[in-house]
Amino acid sequence: MVRANVNSPFRKAPATHAAHAGSKRPSATRLRLTVLTAAAMAAVAISATAPSHAGEVEVLHWWTSGGEARAAQALRDMITAQGDTWKDYAVAGGGGDNALTALKTRVVSGQPPTAAQIKGPQIQEWGAEGVLANIDAIAADGNWNAVLPPAIASIMKYQGHYVAAPINVHRVNWLWVNPAMLAQAGATVPTTMASFFEAADKLKAAGMLPLAHGGDPMQDATLFESVALGVGGVDFYRKAFIELDAATLSGPTMVAVFEAMQRIKGYIDKGSPGRDWNLGTVMVMNGKAAMQFMGDWAKGEFTAAGKVAGTDYLCVPAPGTAGAFTYNIDSLAMFTQSSPQARVSQAHLATAVMSPEFQTVFNLNKGSIPARIDVALDRFDACAQQSSADLRAASSAQTLIPSFSHKMAMSPAVEGGIVDVVSRFMHSSLSPKAAAAQLAAAVKAS
């Protein structure tokens, strides 16, 4: 029987939410061929040194949209190239909540997958349950301590031992922009919240939809997180969403954040409820909406469609957040396997995930940047190169902060309480002052 603790992943989750250039435009066909060729070359590179005794690996994940699915396929290709059988366990929807519910069922029944997509504090919670495998030997062989930033390495460990392999680093505080629409409306790319409202008003006056958004808890929280950072700054963000300071959660700055959110609601169309995030990205891509607040997994959708960063679309820090970097790290946590054969296959998987070849191919598809600091970025576009530079700058300036809306900053219970309040505010007439009070109360009760 799996035991439960106060922060156990087996606790009941909150009801609604607990959580990826150039001047000449490449054709979509050419882009797909480039990615497929890169994946094939990487698969050959790994299979050339792959250990024997191949078996089956089962990976539970929620990479199901276009760019995400292509990224997952790259890993599958590498695993099968080295002789292992890939058993896909993809669970769509809920920003990962549905997948984590399925994972709990599997672990409780004594049938854990080889690995599962788990992030942030939840790695520690699963480690405390005693169900994660120690992969220190694999990490030592791959010299992970030398090629991973210390902050990322620490997230992958439980009580000093590696139990997970990082795949990438996402930046959450991005704004995606259709430059042609802004130009047509006589608007400029916003850099502050004030200039965002100015641009949105001009777009609205010109009969254009300023903001693509989907009314689900994950998207509401992602928008709220970037607005909170833009309105309040890094110190405010830390006190509110990392330290969970009650006075900050209910204070005047938080009320101002909800006031900004209230104004933003006026720039969202009535078809928003239930819209998937990637469909919002397509709206920006096709000129149906001018901007979208979303993490850099949105870039995977632009890339898959053959769009060029800096020409067809712009990636800029969310208004008011240029000096900060909210991170979201995808990782595969390795679950304890009973048979020696399953452990060998698991070692193959962990080794493949951390190979420079895979980290390049996966992140070219996903829109993120490699977790390894030694991977060359010459094949990555301007958005990824800016993201990498901003990550290093934010790390030096101590403005590198975990994304609470994507499971990196707090327990699922606290996160769920916050997201419930945000989503309720977005879909009701709740006042900003009342929302701030409810936010503090939800955190206290979690």
C-alpha positions, -999 to +999 in steps of 0.1 A: +000+000+000+014+034-009+014+056+022+001+091+022+016+122+037+004+158+041+018+168+007+011+134-009+003+133-046-025+109-035-044+137-018-075+147-036-068+175-060-089+207-060-119+205-082-108+226-112-070+226-114-038+212-098-013+221-136+053+233-233+150+325-383+156+338-410+145+362-437+132+335-460+101+316-449+106+278-450+078+258-464+059+235-440+071+205-460+107+216-459+104+222-421+089+187-415+117+171-435+143+190-416+129+179-382+125+143-394+161+142-407+173+157-374+154+131-354+167+103-376+203+114-372+199+117-334+184+083-333+213+068-351+238+086-328+221+071-298+216+036-312+253+034-322+262+033-285+230+018-271+234-010-246+220-044-253+191-062-236+164-039-249+129-041-236+098-020-232+095+016-219+061+031-210+059+068-207+029+087-193+027+123-205+004+150-218+023+161-249-007+159-272-010+191-292+007+194-326+042+207-316+042+187-284+032+155-301+061+159-326+085+165-298+073+133-281+076+114-313+113+124-314+119+105-281+099+075-293+120+073-325+152+073-305+140+047-281+128+023-308+161+029-328+181+014-299+159-017-299+134-009-271+096-010-276+078+023-268+045+021-251+028+055-253+005+066-225-006+100-236-034+116-215-048+149-230-065+178-212-065+196-179-030+211-182-017+177-169-043+171-142-059+142-161-025+126-167-016+129-130-049+114-120-042+084-143-007+081-128-021+079-092-043+050-103-015+032-119+009+036-089-018+026-063-026-006-083+011-015-083+016-009-120+037+022-124+049+033-158+086+033-166+085+071-164+060+099-161+060+136-169+061+153-135+073+188-126+086+208-097+075+201-061+056+171-072+089+152-078+096+157-041+062+145-032+064+113-053+099+108-039+085+109-004+061+081-013+090+058-019+080+050-055+108+068-075+139+050-088+175+061-079+192+069-111+225+083-097+246+058-117+230+069-150+236+106-140+272+099-131+278+082-164+264+112-182+281+138-160+248+154-153+261+176-125+284+193-149+260+199-177+229+210-158+225+243-140+225+237-102+189+250-099+176+225-124+197+196-110+183+202-075+147+199-088+156+165-104+168+151-071+151+137-040+172+137-008+203+143-029+197+115-054+186+118-090+151+105-096+142+124-127+157+136-160+151+172-172+140+176-208+138+214-213+133+248-199+102+268-209+097+305-204+062+312-194+061+350-194+059+355-232+036+376-253+030+363-289+022+390-314+009+393-349+029+423-361+008+429-392-023+433-371-006+458-348+007+478-378-028+479-394-042+493-361-014+518-357-003+501-324+032+493-312+044+462-295+037+466-258+065+466-232+045+477-201+010+471-189+001+506-198+013+502-234-005+469-236-038+485-228-030+513-253-023+488-281-054+467-272-077+498-273-064+507-308-069+471-320-104+470-306-112+504-322-101+491-355-125+462-352-098+436-344-097+411-315-068+422-292-063+389-273-066+352-280-075+333-249-092+301-239-114+301-208-099+272-189-081+272-156-046+266-170-049+296-194-066+318-169-037+311-144-010+316-171-025+350-180-029+360-143+007+350-135+022+372-162-001+401-154+008+398-117+045+399-125+040+428-149+019+448-124+038+440-092+073+430-101+096+402-090+096+410-052+058+411-052+056+378-071+080+361-047+061+372-016+027+363-031+034+330-049+065+316-033+064+328+003+025+329+002+025+360+024-011+366+035-008+404+035+006+405+000-021+381-013-049+403-001-031+437-004-035+467-027-011+455-053-030+422-057-062+443-060-045+462-088-036+429-105-072+419-105-082+453-117-059+448-147-074+413-152-109+428-152-099+453-179-083+425-200-116+405-199-129+433-222-104+423-249-114+386-251-141+372-274-172+355-263-161+322-278-132+319-253-147+294-229-134+259-235-110+269-263-077+250-262-045+271-259-031+259-292-063+271-310-056+305-295-021+304-310-036+295-344-059+326-340-027+348-337-011+329-366-041+334-389-048+370-381-079+363-360-064+378-329-034+401-323-018+388-292-016+358-268-001+354-233+013+319-233+045+300-225+070+292-253+053+259-261+032+281-283+062+286-305+060+249-314+027+256-331+042+284-351+071+263-361+050+233-371+031+257-394+063+269-411+060+304-396+092+325-391+100+343-358+105+380-363+086+380-396+053+362-392+051+366-355+070+382-326+079+368-293+084+394-266+084+393-228+049+397-213+043+435-206+063+447-177+083+415-172+113+420-194+139+416-166+123+384-152+120+348-163+093+325-151+104+290-157+086+257-163+107+226-166+094+194-183+110+163-168+105+125-167+104+110-132+116+074-132+094+050-112+108+019-094+107-011-116+106-047-103+123-066-131+160-062-141+149-060-177+126-031-170+154-013-151+178-017-181+151-002-204+146+026-180+183+034-181+181+035-219+153+061-216+171+083-191+202+083-212+183+092-243+165+120-226+197+137-215+216+132-248+225+165-266+209+150-297+175+145-281+176+178-262+181+195-295+155+177-315+128+178-288+132+215-281+133+225-317+098+209-319+085+220-285+095+257-286+116+255-254+153+254-248+175+225-237+180+219-200+217+211-207+239+242-208+264+227-233+239+223-262+247+245-292+218+268-302+228+276-337+199+256-351+174+274-328+155+305-339+156+340-325+130+334-298+149+304-284+182+323-285+166+352-267+151+329-241+185+313-234+202+347-230+173+360-208+176+328-187+213+334-180+207+371-173+178+364-149+198+338-131+226+364-125+202+391-115+182+367-092+150+373-112+147+337-123+114+325-107+093+294-108+059+295-126+032+288-100+006+282-128+026+253-142+034+233-110+068+248-103+063+269-072+040+253-046+020+223-037-009+212-059-034+220-031-022+256-028-019+260-065-054+246-070-069+270-045-053+300-062-063+289-097-099+283-085-102+319-074-086+332-106-109+312-128-139+322-108-130+358-112-125+354-150-160+339-153-181+360-129-187+395-117-165+391-086-149+424-077-111+428-077-111+435-039-132+405-032-110+383-054-079+393-036-095+385-002-107+351-015-072+345-028-056+349+006-084+328+022-079+300-003-041+298+004-047+298+041-072+270+038-050+248+015 
